Amino acid sequence: WAGQVERLQQQQSQVAAVPEPIVTVAGLEDSSLLGSRSSALHTTQTAPAGISQSQCLLPDSLVMAAQGELKHADDVKVGDELFSGHGQAAVSAVRHFPAKERDVVHISFELCDPPANTYELIVTASHVLPSRRQGGRSFCGVLASELRVGDCIRTLAKEAVVTDVAKYIVNTSVVEVELKDSSSTMFAATQTMFAARQTTFVEVYGAAAPVSDSNVVKILFFNRFDGFREALMENLELESCRQKLEAAGLNPDLSTYCLGPGKMFVRPKLAWAALQALERRSAPLLKCTDIVVSSEFEQLVKSLVNQNAKRHIFVQREEVLQVHLPLNTHIKVKRTFIEAHTEAVSSQRDTSLVTCSTTDAMRRKGKNPPL
């Protein structure tokens, strides 16, 4: 591993030979503005509605292939094997989205060991990175927009500390790279725009990666549903979610389950639990204005509904569903008793032991006398 990393780090010298990208920031074509704090730029707090939030890379971002060669994100193809820090980074889908206003996050960071050079990475706001919170013990998926100063991220050779997180609205095309295993990672880099800042590769997830709080499922109640079918059921930026649900035998249209004409955009592992939670609700059936989302799709859905809307669409209220994740059950028989040991799917261990007489399962023997 150490030898491979050293060889890959030497290849980063190729980055300087690649021309710098020019993106349109707040309507001005000037790459130097991206790193400034100009008041002319929109931030994610002052931006107009309808900014895209998909998990994407800028087209001129660099990614590292399995053998160490560098390529632009725009040149990645289905079937490529990328260098990964976790699992196998086999590319299962690549989606190119046209230029439009998008939320991006400019992350500045320093390696944990001296010298304290400043590096940078630019990704869309909803891109997920493995990160360890300041004072935390383990790495987990965090949205780029949720990174904080002091958090740790991982580069090729060592950990790095986030020193600044700036959020902007950028008019640019983007590339969504989906890995066959959504829990695996790849390494990406932004070509540096400043002589004082250098380029290094950072570990990131591909599209549809789960975030640390992604077990949260909400119902978003919008004020209207103008163009929802085109915005949510036909839009390419939600294609990955729709395909994964369909591959698991599920349908994002909740009318399929007699739950009303609402829609659902969650990870497949949460979908059945979300459907059960919807069935348990005592409230009326969902309406066309109601959308069920998990945290990794929430911001994307909110932005897409306003993308081509003629009237402003906003969330009137939210409801958090009481989702109970399925359990892994291990069963063994001792004499005439069944012992069922259940373990929660989540990372926290929540175990219990239940014992039941096997004669209860045999109707021909009648009710178990001791009961």
N, C-alpha and C positions, 0 to 999 in steps of 0.2 A: 504494500500500500504506500509506504513512504517513498519508495523509488518511483512509483507511478505518479504520485502527486508532484514530486520534484520535476519529472519530465513534463507533466501538464503545465506546471507553473512556468517553465521555460518557454512554452508555446504562447504564453500570454503576451510576449513581446510582439506577436503578430498584430495585436490590437492597434498599435500605434500607426501601422501602415494603412489602416482602413479609414476612409474619409468620415468626418463627423456627420451625424444626421442633422437635418434641419427640420424642425417641427414648427407648426403654427401655434403660438401660445397667445390666447386671448385675442386672436385675429392678427398678430404681428409675427412675421417670419423672421425670427432672430433666435438662434440657439442659445445665445448668452443670457437671454431673459429667463430661461428655465431655472437657473440657479439664483436669480436675483430675488429681492423681496419687493419688487415694484408694485405700487398700489394699483397699477392698471390691470393686474392679473385678477381673475376670479379665483377665489378659494372655494373649498367645498361648502363653506358656510354661506358665501354670498352668491354662489352659482345659481343660474336659472334652473328650473325643473327640467327633467328629461335627459340628464347626463348619463351615458352608458357606464355600467359598473361590472362588466364581465371580467373574468380572470384571464388577463391577456398580457402579452409582451409587446413592446413597441417593435415595429418591423426591423429596425436596425440594431436591436439588442443582439448580443452574441450568446449562443449556447454551445456547450461542449459535447461533442460526440463521444461514443464509448471508447474510441481509439485515441482520443485526445485532440482531433482536429476541430477547428473552430468554424462555425457557420452562422450566418444571420438567421434570426428567427423566421424571417420571410422565406428562407430556403429549406426549412425543415419539411420533411415529407413523411407520409404514413409508412411505417415499417422501419424508420430510422431507429437505431439504438443510441441513446444518449448516455453520457457519463452520469452515474447516480451515486448518491451517498446512502441510499436506502432502497433496497429492492432492485428490480430490473426496470429501467426507464425505456420501455418499448413504446414508440409513438403509435397510438391507435387512431387518432384523428387530428387533422389540422384545419382550422377554419380562419379564413381571412375576412376581416370586417372592414368596410370602407371608412374613409376619413370622416370624422364628425367630432363634436365636442365630447371629451371623456375626462373623468376624474383620474388623475395620476398622482402618485406619491413619489417624492424625491427623498430617498433615504441616504443620509450621510453616516458613515461608520468608520471606526478605527480598529485595527487588530489589537487583540488583548496584550500582545507583547510589543515592546519598543522595536524599531522607531515608530512613533505615533503618526503615521501618514494618514491622510484623509482619503477615503474612497467613497464611491457613490453607486447607487442602483436606482433606476426609474422603472416602475411597473404601474399597472392600473390599480386603483384603490382596493379592488376586491381580490387581488392576487393573494394567495396564501403562502406564507413562508414558515419554516420551522423556526420557532423562537422560544427563548427562555426568559420569562419575566425577571426583572431585577429582584434578586433574593430568592428566586425559584430554584427548583432542583432539576426539572426535566424540561425537554423541548416539546412543544406541541404546535399545531397549526394555528397561525394568527393572521388575520387580514392585514395587509400592508397599511391600510388606513388606521388600524388599531395599534400599530407599533408605538412604543414610547421611548423617550430618551433613557438610556441605561439598560434597555433590553439587549439580550445577546442573540446574534444570528450566526450562521456557520458559513465559512468560506472553505476553499479547497483544503487548506492546511490547518487552520485553527479557527477558534471562535473570534467574533468581533463584537464590539460594543456600539450600539446605535448612539450617535451624537446629535442628530437632528432629523426631524421628520417634517417635510413641507408638502402641502397638498395644493394642487393647481388644477385648472381646467385647461386641457390641451386639445387642439384640433389635429387629430392624427388618425391614421389607420392603425389597426392592431392585429396581432396574430394570436389565436388561441391554440395552444398545444395540449392535447389530451393524451395522457399515458394510459396504457392498458391496465395497469394497476394504479388506481388513483391515490394509494397510500405511498407510492414510490416518489422519488424526487429527481430533480435534474439541477444542473448548474448553469446560471445565466449571468451576464455582465452587461453593463451599459458603457458604451464608449465614452471616455472622459471628455468633457468640454472645457476643462480648465487645466492649465499647466500644473497648478499646485495640487491637483487631485489625480490619483492614479486609478487604474482599472484592476479589479480582481473579481473572481467568479464567486457567486453567492448561491447557496443551496435554496431552491424554491420548489414548490409543488406545481404540477400541471393543472389543467382545468378540472373542475368538480371535486377538488380536494376538500375533505372535511376540516372544519375549524374546531377549536377547543370547546366552544359552547354550542356545537352544531346539533346537539340533542334537543335544543329548544325549538318548538314548533308553534307558530302563531297563525291566527286568522287575521288577515288585513281586511278591514271593511272600508272600501272606497266609496266616494260620494257618487260616482257614476261609472259606467262600464263601456264608454265609447271606444270602439275599435279593439276590444280586449282579445278577440279571436286572432286578429292579425298580429297584435303586439305580443301575445303570450303563446298561442298555439301554433303559429307559423313562423315566428321570428327565429333566425339562425342562432342568436345568442343564448337561447334556451334549448337548443336542439340536443345538446349533450344530456341535459336533465331528462328531457322527454324520452330519448332513446334508452337511457338506463332504466327508467320506469317501465317502459314497454318490454325491455329484455327480461325484466323480473315478473312479467305477466300482469303489470299494473297499468292503469290509465289515469292521466292527469285530469281528465274530465270527471268530476265527482258525481255527475248525473248517472254514470255507469253503476254507481253503488247506491242509488236512490237517496243520495244525500243533498240533492239540490243541484242547480246548474253552476255551482262554484268550481274553481280549478285548484289543483294541488301541485306544488313544485318543491319536492323534498328529496332527500337521498332515499334510495330503495330500502335501505335497512330501517329507516324511520317510517316508511309509508304505511305498513300494516298497522303499526302502533298508532299512527295518526288517524287512520280510518276507524280503528276501534274507539279512539278518544272522541271522534266526531259522532259515532253511534251512541256513545254514552251521554252526550250533551242533551240537556233538557230544553235547550233553546230551539227555536224554529229551524227548519232546513236552511242551508246556505242559499244565497241569492247570486245573481250574475255578477254583482259587485264584490263578492267575497272570495278572497284568494288565500289558500293555505300555503305557508312557506316555512322552510327551515332557515337558519341564520345565514347559510352560505348563499342563498338565493334571494334573500329579503330585499337588499338594496337594488339588485338587478331588476327584480319585478317592479319595484317602485319607480325606477327610471324608465323602463320600457313602456309602461302604460301611458306615459306622457310624450312618448317619442313622436307620434304623428297625430296626437289628439288636438282637436280644434278648440276644445274647452279645457280649462285646468282641472286635472284629476288629482285628488289627494286622499290620504288615509284619514277617515273620520275617527276611527277608534281601532284598537287592537285587542285581541284576546289570546292569552297563552293557553295552549291545550295541555291538559294533564296527560302526558304521554308516558306509558309504561312500556319500557323496552322488553322484548322477548327474552326468556331465560334459556340458558343452556342447562339441560337437565341430565344428570348422570344417575342411572337406575341400577341397583343390584338387589338380588334376592338373598335373604338370610332365613333359612328354614322356611316358614310359611309367611314371612313378612317381606314387603317391598320397601327399600330405603331409597328415597328420591332426594338426591343432593342437587340443589339448584344454585347456579352462579350467574350473576347479572352479566350481560354482554358488555356493559360499560367497564372502564378501567378500575372503578372502585369495586372491591369485593363485598358483596352483600349476600351471604350464604345462609341457608337454613336446611334443616334435616326433617323430613316428614316420613313417618312410618305408617304403613297401612297393611292390614291383613290381606293376603292374596285371595282368601275365600270370598271377599267382597266382590271380586271380579267374576265369580262363578255363580251365575244366576240359578243354575240347577240345584245348587246346594242350599239356596235360600239365604236369609240374612245371617250374618255371623253371630252366633249365640252370645259371645261376651259383650256385644254391642246392644 
